[in-house]
Amino acid sequence: MSDMSKLHLVFGGRVTDPRTLEFADLKSMDVVGFFPDYNSAEKAWRAAAQRTVDDAEMKYVVVHMHRLLQPDMVDAAQAG
């Protein structure tokens, strides 16, 4: 597996509604960073989410970059 296929991004920001992922201000997004695997991304996500646990309008997410960059690989894996 290439490094790209393991790449994850953690970011967050203020959402318009805590039940959604509609971010209120894209210019003030907090990019936590890129991580080489899900485990390290999850640790960073947990740390960021914990820092803002008392603010219901702050939400952090983990994005599997390989799903965006190589969607055909994901489709093939799910089909097989």
BANU-359035 format. One record per residue (C-alpha): residue number from 1; residue in three letters; x, y, z. Coordinates in pm, whole numbers. Each point is the difference from the previous one (the first is absolute). Layout:
N
{NUM 'ALA' {X Y Z}}
...
***
This chain:
80
{1 'MET' {0 0 0}}
{2 'SER' {135 343 -85}}
{3 'ASP' {31 280 254}}
{4 'MET' {-279 185 -182}}
{5 'SER' {-241 -285 66}}
{6 'LYS' {49 41 374}}
{7 'LEU' {-16 380 13}}
{8 'HIS' {-252 154 241}}
{9 'LEU' {-88 364 72}}
{10 'VAL' {-135 129 330}}
{11 'PHE' {-175 335 6}}
{12 'GLY' {-286 176 167}}
{13 'GLY' {-182 319 62}}
{14 'ARG' {-319 163 110}}
{15 'VAL' {-312 -156 -152}}
{16 'THR' {-336 167 -62}}
{17 'ASP' {-179 -296 159}}
{18 'PRO' {172 -262 221}}
{19 'ARG' {-194 -276 -181}}
{20 'THR' {163 86 -334}}
{21 'LEU' {337 55 -160}}
{22 'GLU' {-94 340 -139}}
{23 'PHE' {290 217 110}}
{24 'ALA' {-89 362 80}}
{25 'ASP' {323 171 -104}}
{26 'LEU' {239 -177 -233}}
{27 'LYS' {265 269 54}}
{28 'SER' {30 -88 369}}
{29 'MET' {28 -378 -37}}
{30 'ASP' {251 -171 228}}
{31 'VAL' {218 -236 -204}}
{32 'VAL' {152 -234 256}}
{33 'GLY' {213 -176 -259}}
{34 'PHE' {63 -291 -233}}
{35 'PHE' {73 -342 145}}
{36 'PRO' {148 -319 -150}}
{37 'ASP' {-264 -239 140}}
{38 'TYR' {-341 -6 161}}
{39 'ASN' {128 -70 352}}
{40 'SER' {216 311 16}}
{41 'ALA' {-277 207 -161}}
{42 'GLU' {-249 -127 255}}
{43 'LYS' {230 97 287}}
{44 'ALA' {35 352 -142}}
{45 'TRP' {-377 19 -54}}
{46 'ARG' {-68 -108 360}}
{47 'ALA' {244 260 135}}
{48 'ALA' {-154 280 -208}}
{49 'ALA' {-355 -103 86}}
{50 'GLN' {89 -23 371}}
{51 'ARG' {138 357 -4}}
{52 'THR' {-338 126 -121}}
{53 'VAL' {-228 -247 180}}
{54 'ASP' {-196 279 172}}
{55 'ASP' {-77 177 -328}}
{56 'ALA' {-284 -186 -177}}
{57 'GLU' {51 204 -317}}
{58 'MET' {359 -119 -52}}
{59 'LYS' {40 -322 -194}}
{60 'TYR' {311 -189 -116}}
{61 'VAL' {12 -270 -265}}
{62 'VAL' {241 -254 -147}}
{63 'VAL' {5 -10 -380}}
{64 'HIS' {138 -305 -179}}
{65 'MET' {189 181 -273}}
{66 'HIS' {49 -313 -211}}
{67 'ARG' {-377 -22 -41}}
{68 'LEU' {5 345 -158}}
{69 'LEU' {320 -37 -197}}
{70 'GLN' {-48 -357 -123}}
{71 'PRO' {-375 -76 10}}
{72 'ASP' {36 -280 -256}}
{73 'MET' {219 -196 246}}
{74 'VAL' {-270 28 269}}
{75 'ASP' {-271 -109 -243}}
{76 'ALA' {208 -301 -105}}
{77 'ALA' {67 -97 363}}
{78 'GLN' {-368 20 88}}
{79 'ALA' {-101 -203 -306}}
{80 'GLY' {249 -276 74}}
***
